[in-house]
Structure formats: C-alpha cells, structure tokens
Amino acid sequence: MILFHLQDVKFHVEHKQKIKQWIKQIAKFQKKQLGDINFVLCSDQYLLEINQQYLNHDDFTDIITFPSEDREGYIGGDIYISIDRVRENALTFQVTTYQELLRVFAHGILHLCGYEDTSKELKAHMSALEDQCLEMFHVEPNQI
C-alpha cells in the first residue's frame, strides 16, 4: 500500500493514482514487490529534526528514507520529503515543483531498492536511474 501524509505543511499531491501506478512500475523494473510505503511530506525544520535525531546530521536535505521491509524481494518504508527543499530545488533546476517532487519520489524508491548516493559515482548512477524512472511517468506537459 502506498500512502501520502502531510506533516506540518499544506500541499496537494496531484495524480496520486498515477503516481502509485508509476511506483509499482519502478518496483517491477527493479524486480521488487511493494510492501507498505509511506510518503511523509513535511517542512525543512521537521526533516532537519529527523536528520539530527536519527542520522546525527545537522543539515537540510530534501529526503530521508527509512526502509522497513524484511521480506526478500519486497520494498517498503517511510520516505520523508521536505516540500521546502523540493520547491527550492525546482527553482534551482528550472523545473516545476511537481517535476522535482516526482524525481524525489523516484529517489526514495530507489533507496528502498538498495541504491546509495554516498559518492560522486553513486550519485551519478542514482541520477541516471531517476531519469529512467521519470521517463516511465507519462503526463501531458500541460498537466504538470
């Protein structure tokens, strides 16, 4: 089951059903089954506190992923996303907030699939995988 939650932000996730189908596609492409996935959309401050408490990092980030699925071949977990970071990154990369949010959704799912981005090479590989995932998501340009 894929659920979307809001924590201390007001935001509307458009095309939820399409996003859920797309996430299933990504999992299938990665040869994974879906367990329970919770996307928690929150503020910079909320995610900073999680970053400090659980990862001992004292910086802002756009996403933190906590895997929770123990069954072989399944992915599941909690994916925290800062809407503040998504909006700022959208401006930086000159894309819409929705396009950047989709990239971050894909990034979180790829983390659940076991991909890391802890080095320059791994980040480049993750970015290429994100691009592949985004190509799977088909919405008319006037809808995003």
N, C-alpha and C positions, 0 to 999 in steps of 0.2 A: 504494500500500500504506500502511495506517495501522498504526503500531506504538506500543506503550506501553512505556516504560522507567522503571525506578526508579534513582535516583542518591542514595545516602546516606539514604534513607528507607524505612520499611516502610509499605506502603499497598496495598490491594487495590482495583482498579478493577472495579466491578461492571457487568454488562451490556455488556461490551466489544463484542460483535457488534452489539447495538442501537445503541451509540454510533457505531460505524463506519458503519452504515447511515444514521444521522442526519446524520453529517458529509457523507456523499455527497449527502444531500438538501439540505443547506445549500449545498454547492458548486453543485448543479444549480439551486437557487433563485437563486444569484448568477451563473448562466450560466458556470460554470467546470468544468473537468475536474480530477480529482485526480491529482497526481503522488505522490511519496513524502512522507508526513507522519510525523514522529517527535514524540510527546509524551514529554517527559522530566520526570517528577515528582521533585522534589528538595526540599531544605531551604531555609530562608531564607538561611542562610550560603552555601550553594552558589550560589544565584541572585544574592546580593549580589556575590560574586566575579566572576560573569559580567557583571553590571551595571557593576562597576568596570573590569574589563579591556576590555570591548568597547564600552561606551557612555559611559565616563567619568562615570557617575552613582554617587553614594555613598549610595544609599538602598535600602530594601527595596521590593520590588514583588511582585505576585502572578504576573506573566507577562512573558516576553520572547520575542519571535518573530523568527526569522531565516529570511526567505524564501530558497529555493534553486532554485526552478523558473524556467527561462528560456524555456520554450515558451509561445507566445502562447495564452491561454485556459486555461492549466493553473495550479494552485496546488500548492505543496509547500514543505517546510521543516522546521525544528526549532522546536518550541514548548516552552519551559522553563516549568514551573509550580511555584511554591512551595506545597507542601502546608501548610506552617505558615501562610502568608498566607490560603490558601483556608479553613482551619479558623477562623482569627481573623475573617475577613470573614463567614463563615457565622454566627458568633455575633453580630457587629455588625448584620447584616441580618436576623437571626432566621429563617434558612433552614437546611436540613440541609447538611452538608458535601458530600453528593452533589449537591444542587441548585446549590450555589455552584461546584462543580467543573464541572458542565455549562455554567454561564454562562461560566466561564473558557475551557473548550474552545471554545465558540462565539466568544468574543472573539478567541482566537488564529486561528481560521479566518477570521474577518472581517478581521483584519490581513493574512493571506495574500491575501485578495481585494482588498486595496488600501485598506481603510478605515483612517483615522487617528483618534486621540483626543487631539490636541495642543492643543485649545482647548475652551472650555466648550461651544460649539455642536457641535463634532465629537464630544465625549464624549456629549452628549445624543443625537445621531444614532446613535452606536455602541450606546448603551444600548437604544434603541428597536429596533435591529436584533437585538440579543441577545434581547430579549423575543420578537420574531418567531421567532427560531430555537428558543427554548425551547418555544414553542407547538407546534412541529413534533415535539418529543420526547414520545412518549406512553408513560408507565409508570404503572401504578396507584399512587396515593399511598402505599399500604402497602408498596411496593417500594422507596421512596427514603428 
